[in-house]
Amino acid sequence: MFSLLLAIIYLAFISLGLPDALLGAAWPTMYPQFQAPVSYAGMISMIIALGTIVSSLLSDRLTRALGTGKVTALSVGLTAAALFGFSVSHSFWMLCLWAIPYGLGAGSVDASLNNYVALHFESRHMSWLHCMWGVGATLGPYAMGYALAGGYGWSAGYRYIGIIQVILTGLLFFSLPLWKGRREEGVNGGETKEAEGRVLSLGEIVRIAGAKEVMICFFCYCALEQTAGLWASSYLTLHRGVSAETAASFASLFYLGITVGRALCGFLTMRLNDTQMIRLGQRIIGVGGLIMLLPGTQVLALGGLILIGLGCAPVYPCIIHSTPEHFGAERCQAVIGVQMASAYVGTCLMPPLFGMIASRISVALLPVFLMLLLLFMIIMHERLNQVTRKN
């Protein structure tokens, strides 16, 4: 039963990644049909992000009331409905309307699933599960590309992913007894009591020792990852003189580096603890950033970008997995919820901020921007370890 539940959780993480890159892949085809400016994709993305932040903050209350299994099943079902809503939309305002359940479905399942895995499974599974998210994020645009290349249109691409989400929703509902069977068994065989205790308010969560530090740490990490992913091609093309085609391929290698890195990190976690893995990732990011700052050949910039991707691999899953150790099982869901919200705030605010810097000063400042985010992340992570007395 345990292995079957773990397989379902792996499928759920693939499901989390499937819709994430669909809008970017489909928008060049979509916006002319809606007679909307190309920049309006940002409005839809912001609505989705806001819904995700709200549902992340509510994840503690929802999980305590319903349990992780039901929250996961209902959230995936909500996302499936939103995907079908996108596929039948004939105006921009309809896309904005369906973006609301799109975001609400993503945030609570992300926080709830991460909390469940942090409480019940070893660190290697957290790394491999987030690797599966990368697989889903890769397959989503592939399915959209198949629909577009076959002449079926972008709406068919959304339907394909929606059908997959509906199937997974059914599997999740059938698996609900398995979640109850694992409910109180911790990683080391102890009891987690994840659903006990009262719901904490946002103010109470923020006042927990170390909560502000981990929120800022998450904010900085996700801001760094999203800024690097969004602006890497522009940096390579405009500042380093790399051709647009080569720059695009190496920008995709940044995400491939994260996905492959998380697969490898699953094995490394058998020898290193979460704190050591996070520090290792931060050092690799730092080396990659320094290499990007060095004057010289284009190869240096390309290699530095790939190193940043590899360095990003262990940070996100290991920070989440260490949450019960830092804050206790009874407060884990609440803290992970605000971590997720902080992450989405970082992805919303910081890439556009660098866009303003690039347009008004220079895109050459990308490595400096990333290194500053890394510095704040390191400071907050070490402060977190001090406050919660972890080495």
Beta strands, then each sheet from edge to edge (+ up, - down):
end
